[in-house]
Amino acid sequence: MDRRQFLSRLLLGTALIAIFTILINAEATLPWLWDKISAVLSPILGGIAIAFILSIPSKRIEKALEGRLGKGVRLISLVLSVALIILFLSLVIALVVPEFINACSILIDSLKAFASDESFWERIDLSAIPFVNDMLGGVDDSITTLAELLESKIQEFSAPILSFTIQSLIYVIQGSVSFFVAAVFACYFIMNREMLSRHIRKVLSLLLPEGQIGYLVHLERIASSSFSRFIIAQVTEACIIGVLCFAGMLVLRLPYAAAISAFTGLMALIPIYGAIIGAIVGAFIIAVISPIKGLLFLIFIFVLQQAEGDFIYPRVVGTSTGLPSVYVFASVTLGGALCGLGGMLFAVPVFAILFTLIREKLSKDEAAASANNDLESGS
């Protein structure tokens, strides 16, 4: 028995014993095991996801600077990638948040001015409306009863509210720590990706034959290329939406064109729900100044999103991923129907991987058939 067979059987036996032990004590071990696995894998998987996203601009910057700089070019490209992402998000926040706060301030001032307008209330004769007199007659008692009810409920739920607040704060702290750890993992993954690739290949060589390892490496390259192109296509499509939104708002003479267009483009990275969020926030900011223009913006953004979903998105994503436009549209529809938001987000790259593998298989079969025909014709 060689070393590979011994290690394979040892790992298989250990795994079977562990699975059998877990199944015997499933009620106690499965929740505990799930918590531990989640705690360990969450920062690692998050780090891999962050590293994959950061590697897209980082590789291009590294390739551009490779001939000009010597050692440390990868670190410089990583720092520049992080700085570009932070700069982009900061720019969007700097454009949108002040305008949103300004819209809220205008709305509050308008409500205060309306409430203090005594001439408006003097022109309204409430005594002419019968049910208003009855309602006003018992309003004092109702307010007193409501105040006592609220006071009792606040005292009743004060402990649960405090517990919920503390628990939420703990979740926020844990999420922040997990994100920080994932970001650190991502930096290590990018800086040492060749070394990690060699180590993973050595581990696989102990368990699988060389042919299967080569196929897995080929599959990983296809998956990495498909997801990278998909992310680039999503960012490109978001930029197109932002530019079209800005141009349309200028034509329609809608206010806050730059801020709302930047926010709409950023939200376009989120399928379905991003368009809803962008439309609601943009309409609110505009409607504070002019409700008619807010309604006009909703109509405009609805038309823009329909054009984006039917024409722009399939063509941009299809061109980047190598999928025909009709397949992009079909994969998004099928993924959303089967798996919701996650299905819509990952349907296109997964379908692109399957499309590439099927196309390679058909090409090999056609090449083999052509070679057989040549041999038969030659004989």
N, C-alpha and C positions, 0 to 999 in steps of 0.2 A: 504493500500500500504506500503510494507516494504521499508527499506533504499536502498536495491539493486535495486529494480524496480524504485524508485524515481530518483536515480543517473543515471541509464541507460536512462530513458526518458529525464532527464535534459540534459545529454550529447548529446543525439540524436537530441533533439530540437535545441540546440546551434549549432551543426554541420550543420543541415539543413539550419538554418538562415544564417550561415557564407557562405555556398556553394551558396545559392540563391543570396546573396549580391555580391559575387565574379562573378557569371555568368552574372548579370545585367551589371556590369562595367568591363567586361572581358578584354577589350583592355587596360585599365589603370591598373587594379589590378593584372592581371596574371603575367606580367613581374616584377612588384614590389614585388609580393608575392614570385615568384621564386627566385629572388635575395636574399630576406630576409631568405627564407628557406635554400638556399644553404649556405649563410653566417653562419647560426646557426648550420646546420647539418653537414657541411663539417668537422669541427674539431672533432665533436662527433663521426661521422662514421669513420673518420680516426683514432681516438683514439681507437675505438672498434677493428678495423682491426689490429692496432699495438699491442694492448693488447692481441688479439688472437694469434698473431705470437709469442710474447714474452712469453705468458703463456706456450707454448709447452716446451721450455727448463726450464722455471722457475719452473713448477710443478715437473719436474724430479729432479732438483737440490734440491728443497724444500723437496721432499720425501727422498732423500739421506741424507740430513743434519738434518732431523726432530728429529731423536733420539739422535743426538750429541749436538745440540744447543737448547736453550730454546726459549725465546722471541726474536723476530727480525729475525727469520729464513726466513720469506717470503721476508723481505726487502733485506736480504743478497742474497737470490736466485735471486731476481729481478736485483740487481746490478751486480751479476755475469753473468746473461744472457745478459744484455746490454753490459757488458765488452767483453764477448765472441764474440758477433756480430760485435762490433766495431773493435776488434782485427783481426777478420777474414777479414773484408773489408779492413782494413789498410794493412794487409799482402798482399792481392791481389794487392792493389794500389801500394804498395812499390815494388812489383815484376814487374808489367806491365809498369807503367808510366816511370820509368827511361829507360827501354829498348825501349819504343816508342820514347822518346826524343832522345835517342842515335841513333835510326834508322833515325829519321828526320835529325839529325846533319850530319850523314854519307851521306845521300842523298844530302843535301845542299852542303857539301864539294865536293862530286863527280861532281855535276853540275858546281860548280865554277872551278874545275880542268879541266873539259871538255871545258868550255867557254874560259879559258885562254890558252888552248893548241893551240899555233900558228901554229905548224907543221901540225895539222889536217886541219886547214883552208887553209894553203898554198897548200896542196895536192889536193884541190878541185878547179876545173876550172869552176867557175860560168858562165863565158862568153860563154862556149860551150852550155849552155842551153838557147834557145832564149827567152822564156817567163820570165826568171829570169831578163834579161836585162831590159825588159819593166817594170817589177815590181819594180826593183831597181831605174829605172828612175823617177818614180812618188812617190817613198817612202817618200821623204822629204815633198812634198805637202800633202800626205795622213797623215803623222804624225802630221803636223801642223793643218790640219783640224780636226783630231781626238782629239788633245789636246784642241782646241777651243770648240769642242762639249762637251767634258768631263767637261771643266770648266763651260760652261753654264748650263749643267745638274746638276752639283754639287750645283751651286747657286740656281737653280730652286727647287731642292729637299732638300736643307739644313734644311728648317723648318720642313718638314715631317719626315726627318731622325732624327732630334733632338727630335721631339715629340715621334717618335717610340722608341727611346732609353730611354727616360724618362718613357714611358709607360711600357716598358719591365722591367726596373729597379723596377718600382712599383709592377709589377706582381711577380718579384723575391722576393721582400721584403714581400709581402702579403703571398706568398707561404711558405716562411721561418717561418713567424709568425704562419701561420696555422699549419705547421708541428710541431712547438714547442708546441703549445697549444694541438694538438692531442697527442703528446708524454706525456705531463703532464696528460691529461685525461687517457691515457693508464696506467700510473703508479697508478693513483687512482683506476681505474677499477680492476687492479690486486690485489692491497692491500686490497680492500674492496669488493671482488667478492661475498662473502657469504651474506653480508648485502644488496648489490644490488639485489641479487637473492630473498631474502626475501621480499624486498619492491616491486619488480615487481610482485611477486606472490600475495601479498596483494592487489595490484591494480587490477590484473586480477580477484581476488575473488569477487570484486565488480561488475564485468561485466559478468562473465561467471560462469557456474556451475562447481562443483569440478571435475566431470568426464572429461570435456573438458580441464580444467587446467592440469590435470594429463597427458592427451594425448599430450598437447603442451610441457610439460616438457620432456616427452619421446621423442618427435620429436626433441627438442633442443639437447638432449643428442646424438641422432643418428647423427644429422647434425654436432655437434661439434666433435664427434669422426671421422666422415668421412673426414672433412676438415683437422683435425689434422694429421690423417694418410696420407692424400694426400700431405700435406706440407712436412712431414717427408720423404715420398717416393720421392718427387721432389728433396730434398736435397741429399738423398742417391744416386739417379740417377745422379745428377750433380757431386758428388764425384767420381762415377764410370767412368763417361765420362772423368773427369780430369785425373784420374789415367791411363785409357787406352790411352788417348792422350799423356801423358808423356811417357808411355812405347813405344808407336809407334814412337814418335819423337826420342827417344834414339836409337831404332833399325834402323831407317832411317838416323841417324846421322844429324838431323836437329838442327840448333842453337836455343837458347833461349827456351829450352824445358820446364823448370820450369815456367817461366813467362807466356808463351803462354798457357800452360796446365791449369794453375790456372785461367787465364782469360776465357778460353774456358769452364771450369767447371762452373764458375760463370754465364756466359752467357747462359748456358744450363738451368738455371732456367726460362728463358723467352722462351716460345714456338715459334718455327719457326724463328722469327726474331733474337733471341739470337744466333742461329747457324750461321746465315748470318753475324752478327756483329763479332763473334769470328773468323770466317774464313777470313773475310776481313782484320781485324787488324793483325791477325797472319801472313797472307800471305804478307802483306805490310812490317812488321818488318823483315821477312826472306828474301823477295825479294830484299831488299836494299843491303844485302850481296851477295845473289846469286839468280837471277831470276829463274833459273832451280829448285833450292830447294823450292822457293816460290810456283812454279807450282806443285811440288811434294807434298807440304803440302796441297794445295787445293784439290788435288786428294785424299790424305789420309783422310782429314777431311770430304770430301763428302762420302767416303765409311764408315767412322766411324759413321756419322750421319744417314746414311741409316740403318746400323746395329742397332744403338740405337733406331731409330723410329720403326723398324719392330720387334725387338726381346727383347732388354734390357728394354725399357720403359714399354711396356705392362706387362712384367713379374714382374718387380720391383713394379710398381704402383698397378698392379692387386693383388699381394700378400699382399701389405700393406692395401689396401682398401677393400679387400675381393671380388673383382670383377674378373671373369675369364678374361684371357688375350684378348680374342676376343671381349669381351664387352668393355674393355678399349680402344682398337683400334677403335671400332665402335663409341664410345661416343666422342672421340677426333675428328674423321672425321666428324661426324654429327654436333658437336658443332662448329667446324671451318666453316662448310658450312653455318650454320644458323646465327651465331653471330660473326664470325671473330675471332680475337685474344682473346677477352673476353670469347667467347664460348669455345675455345680450353682450356683456363685456368681453367674454372669452370665446364666443362662438366663432368669430371670424378667424382668429389665429389657429384655433383647433381645426376648423374646416380647411384652412390653408395647408396645415400639416398633412391632413388626410389626402387632400387634393394632390400635393407634391408626391407623396408616397405612391398613390395610385398611378400617377403619371409616370413615375420612374419604373413601376412594375410593368406597365403597358409598353414602355419603350424597350425594356429588356426582353419582353416576350416578342415584340415585333423584330428586334435585332436577332433573337435566336431563330425565329421563323424564317427571316431573310437568309441567315447563314445556312439553315437546313436546305432551303430552296436552291441556294448557290451550289451546295454540295451535290444535291440530286441532279441538277442540271449539268454539273461538271462530270458526273459519273455516266 
